[in-house]
Amino acid sequence: MPKVETTITEVYATPLHKYFDHLNSFQQAAFKRFVRDELDKRSNSTINNWFRGENEPSAAEQKLIAEYFKVNQSELFPTKK
């Protein structure tokens, strides 16, 4: 099977649910703790729905998540057409 290389730019250019898939389990757990602790005690179910793209966090939550990852908010949460 050929090895697939993913650059940081490619990872950061994807929506949140795809970006999350590129994190290791420690990073995923740390992010979930951040969301639970900082974003109105969101449940694991809600967080998982965000990652699966089933729904999105509020605009204020999106801003905090983008700041957490140090990326532009529009890169994690592109405007739907």
WOKATA-V720444 format. One record per residue. N is the residue number from 0. NEAR is the number of other ideal C-beta (glycine too) atoms within 8 Angstrom. D_FIRST is the distance of its C-alpha to the first C-alpha in Angstrom with 1 decimal. Layout:
BEGIN
n = <N	N>
near = <NEAR	NEAR>
d_first = <D_FIRST	D_FIRST>
END
This chain:
BEGIN
n = <0	1	2	3	4	5	6	7	8	9	10	11	12	13	14	15	16	17	18	19	20	21	22	23	24	25	26	27	28	29	30	31	32	33	34	35	36	37	38	39	40	41	42	43	44	45	46	47	48	49	50	51	52	53	54	55	56	57	58	59	60	61	62	63	64	65	66	67	68	69	70	71	72	73	74	75	76	77	78	79	80>
near = <2	3	4	4	4	6	6	5	6	8	10	10	6	9	9	11	10	8	13	10	7	8	9	5	6	6	8	10	8	8	11	10	8	10	11	12	7	6	12	4	6	10	7	7	6	9	12	8	9	13	10	7	7	5	5	6	9	6	5	6	11	13	9	10	14	13	7	8	9	4	8	6	10	7	11	13	12	6	5	3	2>
d_first = <0.0	3.8	6.5	9.2	12.6	15.6	19.0	22.1	23.6	21.0	21.3	25.1	25.3	24.0	26.4	27.1	25.1	21.9	22.9	23.6	20.0	19.0	21.7	21.3	23.5	26.4	26.5	26.4	29.2	31.2	31.0	32.1	35.0	36.0	36.1	38.0	40.4	40.9	40.6	43.3	41.7	39.0	37.5	34.0	34.0	35.0	32.5	29.7	31.1	30.8	27.2	26.4	28.5	31.1	33.9	34.6	36.7	40.1	40.6	42.0	39.1	36.6	38.5	38.3	34.6	34.0	36.3	34.4	31.1	33.2	31.9	33.9	34.7	33.9	30.3	29.8	32.1	32.3	35.3	34.6	36.0>
END
